[in-house]
Amino acid sequence: MCTYQTEKVEIVGSGKGAQGWFALSDATVYVDHPVHAPFGHTVNIDFLNPGRGPSARVAVELTEEAAVALAEAIMKSVASAPAGIASVHQ
């Protein structure tokens, strides 16, 4: 079931699209019908830079289980790294 609940977050990072690497400034997360993945509903994550137009977007469609596993892996990875190692401001 689509909730139309969209979580938006400002981010700092880079993504690679058809035109190569570009800066990312935003991410959105929502549960909806996928465009490509062969499932009824997926957790969709869009990484984007709206200032660079529609081609500055990286999209993923994940099963709920994959999305939870990814979130857990991110939390473990960040927790196990020395403080500030992945920070832009070192």
RAVENCOR-V589981 format. One record per backbone hydrogen bond with DSSP energy under -0.5 kcal/mol. NH is the residue of the N-H (numbers start at 1). CO is the residue of the C=O. E is the energy in kcal/mol with one decimal. If there is no record, write none. Layout:
NH/CO/E
NH/CO/E
This chain:
3/31/-0.8
4/31/-0.7
6/4/-0.7
7/5/-0.5
7/29/-2.8
8/6/-0.5
9/27/-2.4
11/25/-1.7
13/24/-1.0
15/22/-2.5
17/15/-0.5
17/20/-2.5
20/17/-1.8
22/15/-2.4
24/13/-2.8
25/48/-2.5
26/48/-2.3
27/9/-2.0
28/46/-2.1
29/7/-2.3
30/44/-2.1
31/5/-0.5
32/30/-0.5
32/42/-2.0
34/39/-0.5
39/37/-1.7
42/32/-2.6
43/62/-3.3
44/30/-3.6
44/42/-0.7
45/60/-2.4
46/28/-2.4
47/45/-0.5
47/58/-3.2
48/26/-2.8
49/56/-2.0
52/49/-2.4
53/50/-1.5
56/53/-1.6
57/55/-1.5
58/47/-2.9
60/45/-2.3
62/43/-2.7
67/63/-2.6
68/64/-2.3
69/65/-2.4
70/66/-2.5
71/67/-2.4
72/68/-2.5
73/69/-2.4
74/70/-2.5
75/71/-2.3
76/72/-2.5
77/73/-2.5
78/74/-2.6
79/75/-2.4
80/76/-2.0
81/77/-0.9
81/78/-0.6
85/82/-2.2
87/84/-1.1
90/88/-1.0
